[in-house]
Amino acid sequence: MQSIVIISIALIYFQATLNAASCSELKDAINSNPETEGDVKHKACENVTELSINQTAENVTKLSINQTAAFEQIVKLTNCPVPRIPKNGGLVCVYFDNYYCKPMCNQGYDFAFLRRSRLYEECGTKTAFTWTTQYIGGSRLAECIVSDVLVSGQPSAYFNKKTCREVVSDMKRKREHLDEFISELKIRGIQNNQKKELDFVTCGE
């Protein structure tokens, strides 16, 4: 699955680079024609650049949708209901017999409830395949609300200087967040039957 994401990102980058090159070539071709008006030259290139940006944004959106769909499928394989992803944040999830998900907020957002002693929520055989949560019923694990002061969660529960979507699009940073959570769980004695193929980071709106 990670290979598919890497290939998708590479294709997005290639497409943007290719369109930029086309823009440069278009400029050269137009400039070689002395009868072409200046405004026409710039507008032609601007249209190519705008098309490149729009196509890239559309591809990133599709990539995010595909990741969310894959995440939902993975969770269903463990017989757990799909947790609701916090808006303005995301979930970092790993599997050790049970499913463990750490809610995280983007920069500029904090948790609605105090979570300093509650790093993660879990679902599996130990919880009768329901999610532990501070909310009554359902699968809402956390909420991220606008805040300049980040005090409700542990320091590692925030996407510092990044948004969840930026992290997901960077495989190295994504793996760093997963490995950090795995280390936090191992410190708490949670380390049996790890399945890295079930690790995932997914983002809310």
C-alpha positions as CSV (number, residue, x, y, z in Angstrom):
1,M,0.0,0.0,0.0
2,Q,2.9,2.4,0.9
3,S,4.4,1.6,-2.6
4,I,1.2,2.7,-4.3
5,V,1.2,6.0,-2.3
6,I,4.9,6.6,-3.2
7,I,4.2,5.9,-6.9
8,S,1.2,8.2,-6.8
9,I,3.1,11.1,-5.3
10,A,5.9,10.5,-7.8
11,L,3.4,10.8,-10.7
12,I,2.0,14.0,-9.2
13,Y,5.5,15.5,-9.0
14,F,6.4,14.3,-12.6
15,Q,3.2,15.8,-14.0
16,A,3.8,19.2,-12.3
17,T,7.4,19.2,-13.6
18,L,6.3,18.3,-17.1
19,N,3.7,21.0,-17.2
20,A,6.3,23.6,-16.0
21,A,8.7,22.5,-18.8
22,S,5.9,22.8,-21.3
23,C,5.3,26.4,-20.1
24,S,8.9,27.2,-20.6
25,E,8.9,25.8,-24.1
26,L,5.6,27.6,-24.9
27,K,7.2,30.9,-23.9
28,D,10.2,30.3,-26.1
29,A,7.9,29.4,-29.1
30,I,5.8,32.5,-28.6
31,N,8.8,34.8,-28.1
32,S,10.2,33.7,-31.4
33,N,7.2,35.2,-33.1
34,P,7.5,39.0,-33.2
35,E,3.9,39.4,-34.2
36,T,2.6,38.0,-30.9
37,E,1.4,40.5,-28.4
38,G,2.9,40.6,-24.9
39,D,-0.3,40.0,-23.0
40,V,-1.0,36.9,-25.1
41,K,2.4,35.5,-24.3
42,H,1.9,35.8,-20.6
43,K,-1.7,34.6,-20.5
44,A,-0.9,31.5,-22.5
45,C,1.8,30.5,-20.0
46,E,-0.4,31.4,-17.0
47,N,-3.1,29.1,-18.4
48,V,-0.6,26.2,-18.6
49,T,0.7,26.9,-15.1
50,E,-2.9,27.2,-13.6
51,L,-3.8,23.9,-15.3
52,S,-0.7,22.3,-13.7
53,I,-1.6,23.5,-10.2
54,N,-5.3,22.4,-10.6
55,Q,-4.3,19.0,-11.8
56,T,-1.8,18.5,-9.0
57,A,-4.3,19.6,-6.3
58,E,-6.9,17.3,-7.8
59,N,-4.5,14.4,-7.7
60,V,-3.5,15.1,-4.1
61,T,-7.2,15.1,-3.2
62,K,-7.7,11.7,-4.9
63,L,-4.7,10.4,-3.1
64,S,-6.2,11.4,0.3
65,I,-9.6,9.8,-0.6
66,N,-7.8,6.6,-1.6
67,Q,-5.9,6.5,1.7
68,T,-9.1,7.0,3.7
69,A,-10.8,4.2,1.9
70,A,-7.8,1.9,2.5
71,F,-7.8,2.9,6.1
72,E,-11.4,2.0,6.5
73,Q,-10.8,-1.4,4.9
74,I,-7.9,-2.2,7.2
75,V,-9.9,-1.3,10.3
76,K,-12.8,-3.5,9.1
77,L,-10.4,-6.5,8.8
78,T,-9.9,-6.3,12.6
79,N,-13.7,-6.3,13.3
80,C,-13.5,-2.8,14.7
81,P,-15.9,0.0,13.6
82,V,-14.2,2.7,11.6
83,P,-13.3,5.5,14.0
84,R,-14.3,9.1,13.2
85,I,-11.3,11.1,12.1
86,P,-10.9,14.4,14.0
87,K,-11.5,17.4,11.8
88,N,-8.4,19.7,11.7
89,G,-6.3,16.7,12.7
90,G,-5.9,13.0,12.2
91,L,-5.3,9.6,13.6
92,V,-2.0,7.7,13.9
93,C,-2.9,4.0,14.2
94,V,-0.9,0.8,14.8
95,Y,-1.8,-2.8,15.6
96,F,-0.5,-4.8,18.6
97,D,-3.2,-7.6,19.0
98,N,-5.6,-4.7,19.5
99,Y,-5.9,-1.6,17.3
100,Y,-4.4,1.6,18.9
101,C,-5.1,5.0,17.5
102,K,-3.5,8.3,18.7
103,P,-5.7,11.3,17.9
104,M,-3.6,14.3,16.7
105,C,-4.4,17.9,16.1
106,N,-3.0,20.2,13.4
107,Q,-1.0,23.3,14.4
108,G,-3.3,26.0,15.8
109,Y,-5.8,23.4,17.2
110,D,-6.1,21.7,20.5
111,F,-8.3,18.9,21.9
112,A,-11.7,19.8,23.2
113,F,-11.1,17.6,26.3
114,L,-8.0,17.1,28.4
115,R,-6.0,14.2,27.1
116,R,-2.6,14.5,28.8
117,S,-3.0,11.1,30.5
118,R,-4.9,9.6,27.5
119,L,-2.5,9.3,24.6
120,Y,-4.5,6.8,22.6
121,E,-7.8,5.0,22.2
122,E,-8.0,1.2,21.4
123,C,-10.3,-1.4,19.9
124,G,-10.1,-5.2,19.8
125,T,-10.7,-8.3,21.8
126,K,-9.9,-6.5,25.1
127,T,-12.6,-3.9,24.4
128,A,-15.2,-6.3,22.8
129,F,-14.4,-4.7,19.5
130,T,-15.6,-1.2,20.5
131,W,-13.5,1.9,20.7
132,T,-12.5,3.4,24.1
133,T,-13.5,7.1,24.0
134,Q,-14.2,10.1,26.2
135,Y,-17.4,10.6,24.2
136,I,-20.6,8.6,24.9
137,G,-21.1,5.8,22.4
138,G,-20.1,5.8,18.7
139,S,-16.6,6.0,17.3
140,R,-15.7,9.7,17.9
141,L,-12.2,9.5,19.5
142,A,-11.4,13.2,19.8
143,E,-12.2,16.7,18.6
144,C,-9.7,19.4,17.5
145,I,-10.8,23.0,18.2
146,V,-9.1,26.3,17.3
147,S,-6.6,27.3,20.0
148,D,-3.3,29.2,20.1
149,V,-2.3,27.3,23.3
150,L,-1.7,23.6,23.1
151,V,-2.3,22.3,26.6
152,S,-4.8,19.5,26.4
153,G,-2.7,16.7,24.9
154,Q,0.8,15.3,25.3
155,P,3.5,17.1,23.2
156,S,3.6,14.2,20.6
157,A,-0.2,14.5,19.9
158,Y,0.2,17.5,17.6
159,F,1.4,17.9,14.0
160,N,3.9,20.6,14.9
161,K,4.5,23.1,12.1
162,K,2.7,20.7,9.7
163,T,-0.8,19.6,9.0
164,C,-1.9,16.0,8.9
165,R,-2.2,16.1,5.1
166,E,1.3,17.4,4.7
167,V,2.6,14.5,6.9
168,V,0.6,11.9,4.9
169,S,2.1,13.2,1.7
170,D,5.7,12.8,3.0
171,M,6.5,9.1,3.6
172,K,9.5,9.8,5.8
173,R,7.5,12.1,8.2
174,K,4.6,9.6,8.2
175,R,6.9,6.8,9.2
176,E,8.4,9.0,11.9
177,H,5.0,9.6,13.5
178,L,4.1,5.9,13.3
179,D,7.5,4.8,14.9
180,E,7.1,7.5,17.6
181,F,3.7,6.1,18.5
182,I,5.0,2.5,18.4
183,S,7.8,3.5,20.9
184,E,5.3,5.2,23.2
185,L,3.2,2.0,23.3
186,K,6.2,-0.2,23.9
187,I,7.2,1.9,26.9
188,R,3.7,1.1,28.2
189,G,4.3,-2.6,27.7
190,I,2.3,-2.9,24.6
191,Q,4.4,-4.8,22.1
192,N,2.8,-8.2,21.3
193,N,1.9,-9.4,17.8
194,Q,2.8,-6.1,15.9
195,K,1.6,-6.0,12.3
196,K,3.2,-3.1,10.5
197,E,1.1,-3.7,7.4
198,L,-1.9,-2.5,9.5
199,D,-0.1,0.8,10.5
200,F,-1.8,3.9,9.1
201,V,-2.1,7.7,9.3
202,T,-5.3,9.2,8.1
203,C,-6.6,12.8,8.1
204,G,-9.8,14.6,8.8
205,E,-11.1,17.6,6.8
